[in-house]
């Protein structure tokens, strides 16, 4: 009788151990499943950020089309709003950037000295908070010309009332009594070095 009791107790301990082990295994699998679900949720809630251009940056994929003026051609950004201004100036504008093209008659080729002594004082009286003028001679595909860089405030936005601090590049191209002033402008913090170089390099006499 004692032997039978000891065997029953031993069998009971074995069953308890087996049940305990089974429960422990189930708990482990459930935890793994829960961790996996949490990881998927985190990925879903944190998608990769969408790339965007800073204000004033001309997109890298911007297309350009030729603009034909009297005796010259130059590429301008496709799709930009075109306006005709006083003095024969044609302007192409998109948001915070502008390309202005002004053909004028000139008795002689502009020089660093003539731009410094004549153009800079004119712009100082016309451009709000005109500053940092720098005049130099540079080379583009059309040849050598005078480049004037400066800064100034944009006109106040009629809707928001905001004023943008702009950087300007003004190229003076000249040939046989004909001058074309190409002015590129945009926010001072915008990175438009490549688009502006492309536009100024595209200028050609016809």
C-alpha positions as CSV (number, residue, x, y, z in Angstrom):
1,X,0.0,0.0,0.0
2,X,2.8,2.4,0.8
3,X,4.5,1.6,-2.5
4,X,1.4,2.4,-4.4
5,X,1.1,5.8,-2.6
6,X,4.7,6.8,-3.4
7,X,4.2,5.9,-7.1
8,X,1.1,8.1,-7.2
9,X,2.9,11.0,-5.7
10,X,5.8,10.6,-8.1
11,X,3.4,10.5,-11.1
12,X,1.6,13.6,-9.7
13,X,4.9,15.6,-9.5
14,X,5.8,14.6,-13.1
15,X,2.4,15.8,-14.4
16,X,2.8,19.1,-12.6
17,X,6.3,19.6,-14.0
18,X,5.1,18.8,-17.5
19,X,2.2,21.3,-17.3
20,X,4.5,24.0,-15.9
21,X,7.0,23.5,-18.7
22,X,4.2,23.7,-21.3
23,X,2.9,27.0,-19.8
24,X,6.3,28.5,-19.8
25,X,6.8,27.6,-23.5
26,X,3.5,29.2,-24.4
27,X,4.4,32.4,-22.6
28,X,7.7,32.7,-24.5
29,X,6.0,32.4,-27.8
30,X,3.4,35.0,-26.9
31,X,6.0,37.5,-25.9
32,X,7.9,37.1,-29.2
33,X,4.7,37.6,-31.1
34,X,3.9,40.8,-29.1
35,X,7.4,42.2,-29.7
36,X,7.1,41.6,-33.4
37,X,3.8,43.4,-33.6
38,X,5.2,46.4,-31.7
39,X,8.1,46.6,-34.2
40,X,5.7,46.7,-37.2
41,X,3.6,49.4,-35.6
42,X,6.7,51.6,-35.0
43,X,7.8,51.3,-38.7
44,X,4.3,52.1,-39.9
45,X,4.2,55.3,-37.7
46,X,7.6,56.6,-38.8
47,X,7.7,56.7,-42.6
48,X,10.8,58.0,-44.4
49,X,10.7,61.8,-44.6
50,X,9.7,63.4,-47.9
51,X,12.5,65.5,-49.6
52,X,11.7,69.2,-50.2
53,X,13.6,72.2,-51.5
54,X,14.3,75.0,-49.1
55,X,12.4,78.3,-49.9
56,X,13.9,79.9,-53.0
57,X,15.9,76.9,-54.2
58,X,15.3,76.2,-57.9
59,X,14.6,72.4,-58.3
60,X,17.3,70.3,-59.9
61,X,14.8,69.0,-62.4
62,X,13.7,72.5,-63.6
63,X,13.4,72.5,-67.4
64,X,14.6,75.5,-69.4
65,X,13.5,77.0,-72.8
66,X,15.1,79.6,-75.1
67,X,13.9,83.2,-75.0
68,X,14.7,85.1,-78.2
69,X,15.3,88.8,-77.8
70,X,16.4,91.4,-80.3
71,X,19.7,89.9,-81.5
72,X,20.3,87.4,-78.7
73,X,18.9,84.3,-77.1
74,X,19.1,83.0,-73.5
75,X,17.5,80.1,-71.7
76,X,14.9,80.8,-69.0
77,X,13.0,78.4,-66.6
78,X,10.1,76.8,-68.3
79,X,6.6,77.6,-66.8
80,X,7.6,80.8,-65.0
81,X,5.3,83.7,-65.2
82,X,6.3,86.2,-67.9
83,X,5.8,89.9,-67.7
84,X,6.8,92.9,-69.8
85,X,8.0,95.9,-67.9
86,X,8.9,99.5,-68.7
87,X,12.1,100.1,-70.6
88,X,11.8,96.9,-72.6
89,X,12.5,94.6,-69.7
90,X,11.1,91.0,-69.8
91,X,10.8,89.3,-66.4
92,X,10.2,85.6,-65.6
93,X,9.1,85.0,-62.0
94,X,8.3,82.0,-59.9
95,X,7.6,82.4,-56.2
96,X,10.8,84.0,-54.8
97,X,13.0,83.9,-57.9
98,X,13.2,86.3,-60.9
99,X,15.1,86.5,-64.2
100,X,15.1,90.0,-65.7
101,X,16.4,90.7,-69.2
102,X,16.9,94.3,-70.4
103,X,18.3,95.1,-73.8
104,X,19.7,98.7,-74.1
105,X,21.7,100.8,-76.5
106,X,25.3,101.6,-75.4
107,X,28.0,103.6,-77.0
108,X,30.7,101.4,-75.5
109,X,31.3,98.2,-73.6
110,X,30.6,98.4,-69.9
111,X,33.7,98.2,-67.6
112,X,34.2,97.6,-64.0
113,X,34.7,101.3,-63.6
114,X,31.6,102.4,-65.5
115,X,29.4,99.9,-63.6
116,X,30.8,101.0,-60.3
117,X,30.5,104.7,-61.0
118,X,27.1,104.7,-62.8
119,X,25.1,101.5,-62.2
120,X,25.8,101.1,-58.5
121,X,24.6,104.6,-57.6
122,X,21.4,104.1,-59.6
123,X,20.6,100.8,-57.9
124,X,21.4,102.3,-54.5
125,X,18.5,104.8,-55.1
126,X,16.1,102.2,-56.5
127,X,16.6,99.0,-54.4
128,X,15.5,99.0,-50.8
129,X,18.4,98.5,-48.3
130,X,20.9,98.1,-51.2
131,X,24.1,96.6,-49.8
132,X,27.3,94.7,-50.5
133,X,28.0,95.7,-54.2
134,X,30.8,93.9,-55.8
135,X,31.9,94.5,-59.5
136,X,34.1,92.2,-61.4
137,X,34.9,90.9,-64.9
138,X,33.9,87.3,-65.5
139,X,33.8,84.9,-68.5
140,X,30.8,83.0,-69.8
141,X,30.3,81.1,-73.0
142,X,29.4,84.4,-74.8
143,X,32.8,85.9,-73.7
144,X,33.9,88.4,-71.1
145,X,31.4,90.6,-69.3
146,X,30.9,92.7,-66.2
147,X,29.2,91.1,-63.2
148,X,27.7,93.1,-60.4
149,X,26.5,91.2,-57.3
150,X,24.6,92.9,-54.5
151,X,21.8,92.4,-51.9
152,X,18.5,94.2,-51.3
153,X,15.0,93.8,-49.9
154,X,12.2,92.5,-52.1
155,X,8.9,94.4,-52.5
156,X,6.4,93.6,-49.8
157,X,4.2,90.7,-50.5
158,X,0.7,92.1,-51.1
159,X,-0.9,89.2,-49.3
160,X,1.4,88.3,-46.4
161,X,3.2,91.6,-46.1
162,X,6.5,89.8,-45.8
163,X,9.8,91.2,-47.2
164,X,12.5,88.8,-48.4
165,X,16.2,89.6,-48.4
166,X,17.4,88.9,-51.9
167,X,20.8,88.3,-53.6
168,X,21.3,89.6,-57.1
169,X,23.6,88.8,-60.0
170,X,23.6,91.4,-62.8
171,X,25.5,90.4,-66.0
172,X,26.2,93.1,-68.6
173,X,26.7,91.5,-72.1
174,X,27.8,93.8,-74.9
175,X,28.4,93.6,-78.7
176,X,28.6,96.3,-81.3
177,X,26.6,99.0,-79.6
178,X,24.1,96.6,-78.0
179,X,24.0,95.8,-74.3
180,X,21.9,93.2,-72.6
181,X,21.6,93.3,-68.8
182,X,20.7,89.9,-67.3
183,X,19.7,90.1,-63.7
184,X,19.1,87.0,-61.6
185,X,17.6,87.3,-58.1
186,X,16.4,85.1,-55.2
187,X,16.6,84.8,-51.4
188,X,20.1,85.2,-50.0
189,X,20.0,81.7,-48.3
190,X,18.9,79.9,-51.4
191,X,21.4,77.6,-53.2
192,X,20.9,78.7,-56.9
193,X,24.6,78.7,-58.0
194,X,24.1,76.0,-60.6
195,X,20.8,77.3,-62.1
196,X,22.2,80.8,-62.3
197,X,25.4,79.7,-63.9
198,X,23.4,77.6,-66.4
199,X,21.3,80.6,-67.4
200,X,24.2,83.1,-67.7
201,X,26.2,80.5,-69.7
202,X,23.3,80.0,-72.1
203,X,23.3,83.6,-73.3
204,X,24.4,83.9,-77.0
205,X,24.3,86.6,-79.6
206,X,22.4,85.9,-82.9
